[in-house]
């Protein structure tokens, strides 16, 4: 397996306690090999391990070196990875067979599969406050499903107003928030009843996908194409707008450093934003990454952000005489770029 390392530096000025100081963001990337497309990446907090979806399997990578540490097979058309360290369990959402794989977090060994009948499995997160795994599914209608992280048992299902729910977050106060990509809304779910209690419009956000929560300020950060938004988690009011690139499919947050990371797959960069106060935000850097890299994960222990994107060679045109609408055959993967941003 060939490996390539490149480094880019971006110097910015941050303001803290009224005094300006320079802060440099460093981008590193490694060609980690492997087959398959990608969706979400998930950082295991404090271990430097990063879990990368590869369509039919999950690659586990050392975030400091780019070394491949392990692989989790048999995850057909998988999208996301959720980690419940309290139970030593990891989870994958497998749209191909409408199941959730549960694996041992230490050894990566397979434990069991849980069938999810609604279909359309996509996003996943661990609600540590309420000790729940939350799935967001592109079913009809869209759903959010709560699982017991110890057993995998389904604890409840919330029907949503959109067939394309994306990111979910909990506030530790009995609420789960889910953004709806097609409706440009955020819905509030009662954790105990798994019933929706509110729907908030997110204009000027278009296509919300990523979601993060800052407990001290009680603010939600929704990653959107071109303009992301900050939302008061009590009232649902949009209190600030953030300019960023297009092609956003996730959002990362380092709570201790008050830094938001918004990836742009279209531009091939990450917009780094500092929370100055609950309703005031400043873009402090635009860090180049890899074109197409649109999802991100942050390890708040090491203060590193991670992305992944395969690079393909030229596609093959559809043969002459093919039915109208036949798509070209995608080119072979010629690079598998694991990206780390640090400062």
C-alpha positions in Angstrom: 0.0 0.0 0.0 1.5 3.3 -1.0 1.3 6.2 1.4 1.8 9.9 0.7 2.1 12.7 3.2 1.6 16.4 2.5 1.4 19.3 4.8 -0.3 22.8 4.4 -0.2 25.6 6.8 -2.7 28.4 7.4 -1.9 31.2 9.8 -4.7 33.1 11.4 -5.3 35.6 14.2 -7.5 34.7 17.1 -8.7 37.0 19.9 -8.8 35.7 23.5 -9.3 37.8 26.7 -9.0 40.9 24.6 -5.6 40.2 23.3 -4.8 39.0 19.8 -2.5 36.0 19.3 -1.5 34.1 16.2 -2.7 30.5 15.8 -1.6 28.2 13.0 -3.7 25.4 11.6 -1.8 22.5 10.0 -3.3 20.1 7.5 -1.8 16.6 7.0 -3.0 13.9 4.6 -2.2 10.3 4.1 -3.2 7.9 1.3 -4.5 5.0 3.4 -5.6 2.7 0.5 -8.7 0.4 0.7 -11.7 0.1 -1.5 -15.2 1.7 -1.4 -16.8 5.1 -1.3 -17.4 6.9 2.0 -19.9 8.9 4.1 -19.3 9.7 7.8 -16.1 9.6 9.8 -16.2 9.2 13.6 -13.4 10.1 16.1 -13.1 8.1 19.3 -12.5 10.7 21.9 -9.1 10.5 23.6 -7.7 7.4 21.8 -6.6 8.9 18.4 -8.7 6.2 16.6 -10.8 7.3 13.7 -13.5 5.2 12.2 -14.1 5.7 8.4 -17.1 4.4 6.5 -16.0 2.6 3.2 -19.4 1.5 1.8 -19.1 -2.2 2.7 -16.6 -2.1 5.6 -15.1 0.3 8.2 -11.5 1.3 8.3 -10.0 2.2 11.7 -7.1 4.6 11.4 -4.6 6.2 13.9 -5.4 9.9 13.7 -1.8 10.9 14.5 0.0 8.8 11.9 -2.5 7.7 9.3 -1.7 4.1 10.0 -4.5 1.6 9.4 -5.2 -0.2 12.7 -8.1 -2.5 11.7 -11.1 -3.2 9.6 -14.8 -4.1 10.3 -16.2 -6.1 7.4 -19.8 -6.9 6.2 -21.4 -3.5 6.5 -23.3 -3.3 3.2 -23.9 0.2 1.9 -23.0 1.6 5.4 -23.1 5.3 6.3 -22.3 6.1 9.9 -20.5 4.8 13.0 -21.7 5.5 16.5 -19.5 4.7 19.6 -20.9 4.0 23.1 -17.7 3.7 25.3 -19.8 3.1 28.4 -20.8 -0.3 27.0 -17.7 -1.0 24.9 -19.9 -1.1 21.9 -19.6 0.4 18.4 -22.4 0.6 15.8 -22.7 1.0 12.1 -25.8 1.9 10.0 -26.1 -0.5 7.0 -28.6 0.7 4.4 -27.8 -2.3 2.2 -29.5 -4.8 4.4 -31.3 -2.4 6.7 -29.4 -3.4 9.8 -27.2 -2.0 12.6 -24.0 -3.9 13.2 -22.8 -4.0 16.8 -19.1 -4.6 17.4 -16.7 -4.7 20.3 -15.1 -1.3 20.6 -11.7 -2.7 21.9 -11.2 -5.7 19.6 -13.4 -4.6 16.7 -14.9 -8.1 16.8 -18.5 -8.6 15.4 -21.2 -9.0 18.1 -24.5 -9.1 16.3 -26.7 -7.4 13.7 -30.0 -5.6 14.7 -32.6 -5.5 11.9 -34.2 -2.0 11.4 -37.4 -2.4 9.4 -38.0 1.2 8.4 -35.1 1.2 6.0 -33.1 4.2 4.7 -30.5 4.0 7.5 -28.1 6.9 7.4 -26.9 9.0 10.4 -26.1 7.7 13.9 -24.9 9.3 17.2 -24.5 8.3 20.8 -26.5 10.4 23.3 -24.3 10.0 26.3 -26.7 12.1 28.5 -29.5 9.7 28.1 -27.4 6.6 27.2 -29.1 6.0 23.8 -27.9 5.4 20.3 -29.9 7.6 17.9 -30.4 6.7 14.2 -31.7 9.1 11.6 -33.2 7.3 8.7 -34.1 8.4 5.1 -37.3 6.3 5.4 -40.8 7.4 4.2 -41.6 9.2 6.4 -38.2 10.0 7.9 -37.6 8.6 11.3 -35.3 8.9 14.4 -34.9 5.6 16.2 -33.6 5.2 19.8 -31.6 2.0 20.6 -30.4 0.6 23.9 -26.6 0.7 23.5 -26.1 -2.4 25.7 -28.5 -4.7 23.9 -29.4 -3.0 20.6 -33.1 -3.2 21.4 -35.3 -0.6 19.8 -36.6 1.8 22.6 -38.7 4.1 20.4 -39.3 5.6 17.0 -40.1 9.3 16.2 -41.7 10.1 12.8 -40.3 13.2 11.3 -41.6 15.8 8.8 -38.9 15.1 6.2 -37.7 12.0 4.3 -34.1 13.2 4.7 -33.2 13.7 8.3 -29.5 14.2 8.9 -27.5 15.2 12.0 -28.9 14.7 15.6 -27.8 16.0 18.9 -29.0 15.8 22.6 -28.9 18.6 25.1 -29.0 16.6 28.3 -32.3 18.2 29.2 -34.5 15.6 27.7 -34.4 16.8 24.1 -33.0 15.4 20.9 -32.6 17.8 17.9 -32.6 16.6 14.3 -32.1 18.7 11.2 -34.1 18.0 8.0 -32.1 18.5 4.8 -35.1 18.9 2.4 -37.4 21.0 4.6 -34.6 23.3 6.0 -36.0 22.7 9.5 -34.9 21.5 12.9 -37.2 19.3 14.9 -37.2 18.7 18.7 -37.9 15.2 20.1 -38.8 14.3 23.6 -36.3 11.6 24.6 -38.7 9.7 26.9 -41.7 9.6 24.6 -39.8 9.8 21.2 -42.5 12.3 20.0 -41.7 15.5 18.1 -42.6 18.6 20.1 -41.5 21.5 17.8 -40.3 22.3 14.3 -38.1 25.3 13.8 -37.3 27.0 10.4 -33.6 27.5 9.8 -33.5 30.2 7.1 -31.2 31.3 5.6 -29.8 27.8 6.0 -30.2 25.6 2.9 -29.8 21.9 3.2 -28.8 21.4 6.9 -26.8 18.3 7.5 -24.3 18.5 10.4 -25.3 19.4 13.9 -23.4 20.2 17.1 -24.4 21.5 20.5 -22.6 23.8 23.0 -24.0 23.2 26.5 -22.7 26.3 28.3 -24.2 28.7 25.8 -27.2 26.5 25.0 -26.5 26.9 21.3 -26.9 24.5 18.3 -24.7 24.8 15.3 -26.3 23.6 12.0 -23.9 23.0 9.1 -25.5 24.1 5.8 -24.4 24.9 2.2 -22.9 28.4 2.0 -24.5 29.7 5.1 -24.5 27.8 8.4 -26.6 28.9 11.3 -26.5 29.2 15.1 -29.8 28.4 16.9 -31.0 29.1 20.5 -31.8 25.6 21.8 -34.7 27.0 23.9 -36.5 29.2 21.5 -35.5 27.9 18.2 -34.4 31.4 17.0 -31.6 31.7 14.5 -29.2 34.0 16.3 -26.2 34.1 14.0 -25.2 33.2 10.4 -21.8 31.8 9.3 -20.5 32.1 5.8 -18.8 28.9 4.5 -18.3 26.8 1.4 -20.8 24.6 -0.3 -21.1 20.8 -0.2 -21.4 20.5 3.5 -22.5 17.1 4.9 -21.4 17.3 8.6 -20.0 19.7 11.2 -17.5 19.3 14.0 -17.1 21.2 17.3 -14.3 21.4 19.8 -16.2 22.7 22.9 -13.1 23.4 25.1 -11.6 25.6 22.4 -14.9 27.0 21.1 -14.0 26.1 17.6 -16.5 25.0 14.9 -15.2 23.1 11.8 -17.4 23.3 8.7 -16.2 21.2 5.7 -16.9 22.2 2.1 -16.7 19.3 -0.4 -17.2 21.7 -3.3 -14.3 23.9 -2.4 -12.1 21.3 -0.8 -11.6 23.2 2.4 -12.7 23.6 6.0 -14.0 26.9 7.5 -12.9 27.2 11.1 -15.1 29.5 13.3 -14.6 30.8 16.8 -17.5 31.3 19.2 -16.7 34.7 20.8 -20.0 34.7 22.7 -23.3 32.9 22.4 -24.5 35.1 19.5 -21.2 36.2 18.0 -18.9 34.2 15.7 -15.7 34.9 13.8 -14.2 32.9 10.9 -10.6 32.5 11.9 -9.3 30.2 9.1 -10.0 28.5 5.8 -7.9 25.3 5.7 -7.4 23.5 2.4 -8.2 19.8 2.5 -9.3 17.5 -0.4 -12.0 18.3 -3.0 -15.1 16.2 -2.2 -14.3 15.9 1.5 -17.6 16.9 3.1 -17.9 15.1 6.4 -15.8 15.7 9.5 -15.2 14.5 13.0 -13.4 16.2 15.9 -11.4 14.6 18.7 -11.8 17.3 21.5 -9.1 15.5 23.6 -6.3 16.0 21.0 -8.0 19.1 19.3 -7.8 17.5 15.9 -10.3 17.4 13.1 -10.5 14.5 10.6 -11.9 14.1 7.1 -11.7 11.4 4.4 -12.2 11.3 0.7 -11.4 8.8 -2.0 -10.0 10.1 -5.3 -11.0 8.4 -8.5 -9.5 8.2 -11.9 -11.4 9.1 -15.1 -14.8 7.6 -15.5 -15.8 5.4 -18.5 -18.6 6.8 -20.7 -21.7 4.7 -21.1 -21.4 2.4 -24.2 -23.0 3.6 -27.5 -26.6 2.6 -27.6 -27.1 2.6 -23.9 -30.6 3.6 -22.6 -31.0 7.4 -22.0 -29.9 8.4 -18.6 -27.3 5.6 -18.2 -24.5 7.0 -16.1 -20.8 6.6 -16.8 -18.9 4.0 -14.9 -16.9 5.6 -12.0 -13.2 5.5 -12.3 -11.0 3.3 -10.1 -9.9 4.6 -6.8 -6.4 6.0 -7.2 -6.1 7.7 -3.8 -7.8 7.4 -0.4 -7.1 10.6 1.5 -7.3 10.7 5.2 -6.9 14.3 6.4 -6.1 15.7 9.8 -6.3 19.3 10.9 -4.4 20.4 14.0 -3.2 23.6 15.6 
